[in-house]
Amino acid sequence: VLCMAAGFAEDIPPRQFAQFAAAVVLVMFLALLGTIATVIISWAMRRLRPRKPVSVYICQHHASSSAAARLVKTHMCDMSTITGTVHVHADELLPLVQCVHRIKEDTVNFVVLGTQHLWMRTQCLVEITAAFSCRTTLAVVQVRLPGFVPLHDVEIDSFDGPSTEADVLTQFGLDTDAVKETMRWAKDWNSLDMPQEVTN
């Protein structure tokens, strides 16, 4: 920059040009220091941020995927990259309010076991909607079990909620429109299929 400026500085006194050059160098040096400081602070904040205790929260329809949930949990507990706990609801039977808090505040990865009747269980609706509310900070993946039927727009538009426990949805400030929005989001989940041989 200084070399380029020197070509147009024939009529500028040497003292003024030296001051200009010193100012340019100072600004560039301060910008470099600012960049380095930003990188260091970002790294320190990531290191010092409390680690969430739940590495994986498994959302499942108990009647149709309990064995699969156990299998997935066993496999994940053996993975070296899983440093926290793997939550399966049947292990602790927490109240739904605590489950929602755990998903929003304590969970890194949210795994949904996709089964035919997943969206007909109130617990699953509330858990998945909680995950939807913090989708920017929560990694979500769906494991599709045999018999899983993907969501379609017609099914979503006609959805009117589970036939029982509608008051539970109301308790969490949910209505059918909120659930439908969550279901549309679910269509774009990253998904993988569980082999038929594993579930036999």
N, C-alpha and C positions, 0 to 999 in steps of 0.2 A: 504493500500500500504506500509506504513511504517512498519507494523508488518511483512509482507512478506519479506520486504527487510532486516529486523533485523535478520532473519534466515540465511542470507548469508553474514552477516557483522561482523563475529566474529573476523576477522583480521584487521578491520578498526578501527582506533583510535576513541574514543568517540567524540572528538571535531569535526573531519571530518564528522562523521555520523550525529551529531547535525546540522552542516551546511547543509548537504544534506537534512535532514528532514525539516529544515526551508525553503529551496528552494522549495521543493515539496509543502508544505503548501501554500507558497506565490503564486506559479503558479496556484494552485487550487482556491485560493481566487480571484486572478485576473480574472480567467476564469469565475467564478461565477458572479463577478461584470460586466464583459463584456456581459454575457447573460442577466442579469437584465437590463443593459443600453439599449441593443438592443430591448428588449420587450417594455420598456418605450418609446423609440424614435419611434418605429413603431406605438404604440398606439397614441402618440401625433400627428404624421403625419396624421393618419386617422381622428383624431378629428379636426385638424386645416385645413385640405384640404377643399377648398370651395365646398359646396354642389351644385350639378348640379340642375338647376332650373326646368328641365323638368323630372318629374318622369316617364311619359309614353308618347311615341310618337306613334300615331296610323297611320299606313300606310294602305291605302284603295283605291279601285277603286271607284270613286265617283258615277258612274252610277249604280253600283250594290250593294253598301253596305253603303250608307249614313245613313239610318235609324239604321243599326246595329252599325255603328260607334258612333252614338249618344247614343245608349243604353249602349255600352261598356264604353263610357266616363262617363255617369251618374253613372253607377255602381262603377267605379273606384274612382270617386270623393267622393263617400260616404265611401270609405275604409279608416280606420284610419292609415294604413301603407303607404298610398300615401300622401306624405308631399309636393310635388311640383305640378306643373301644369300637366294637361293631354292635349296633343296637338292633335287637329283634324284640318286638313288643311282648311276645309271649314270655320272655325271660324275666321281665320286671313288672309287667301289667301296670304301667304308670297311668294315672288319670290323663284324659285327653288334653287337658290344659297344660300339664307338664310336658307331654309329647310335643305340643306346638312350640312351647318355649325351647325345648331341646333342639328342634329343627331350626328355629330362627337364630338361636344364639350359640349353640354348641356344636353344630354339625358342619363337616367339610364336604362330604359326598352324600347324595341322596339317591338310593337305589330303589327303583320300583319294580316289583315282580309282576309283570303283566299277565293277568289271567282274565278269563271271560267275564267274570262278575266283579272285577276290581272297582268299577265306578258305582256299584250298588251298595257298597259298604260305607256307612257314615264315617267311620274312623279314617278310612282311606281318603275320602273326599276332603276331610278337614286337614289331614296331614299333607296331601298334595297341594291344596290351596295355600297352606302355610309355606311350602317350598316355593310356590309361584310368587309369593309376596317378597321373597328374598332371592329371586332367581339370578340376580347379578353377582351374588357372592357365593352361590351354592352350585356345585357341580352335580348335574342330574343325568342319570343313565337308566334306561329301562331294559330289564332282562325279560324277554318274551318267552313264556312257557308254552308248551304244546296246548293247542286249543285257543290260544289268544286271538282275539278278533280286533283289528285296528279300528280306531275311531273314524267315523265318517261325518261329514257336515250335516247330513240329514238326521243322524242319530243325536248329534250335539244339539241341533235346533229343537228337537222334540223332547229333549231331556227335561224331566220335571222333578228330579231328585228321588231319593229312596222313599219307599212308601211308608216307612216308619222312621221315628226319631228325627222328624223335620225340625223339631224344636232345638235339637243339638246344633244344627246349622245356624239357626237364629241366634243361639247363645254366642257363637263366634262371629257374629255380624255378617254371615254369609246368606246369600239367596241363590236362586237358580241361575241368575245372570252371572254372578261371580264364579259359580262352578263351571258354567259354559265357557267363560273366558279362560279358565284354567284348562279345560279340556282342549280348547283350540291350541293352547300353548303346548299341551302334551303331544299333539300330533307331530311336533318338530323335535321331540327328544332324540338324543343319540340312543340307538337301540342295538341289542344283540340277541341272538336266539340261543336258548338253552337246548342242547341236543336231546332228541327224543330218547336216546339210549340212557342218558343220565337220570331221567325222571321215571324210567320204567322200574 
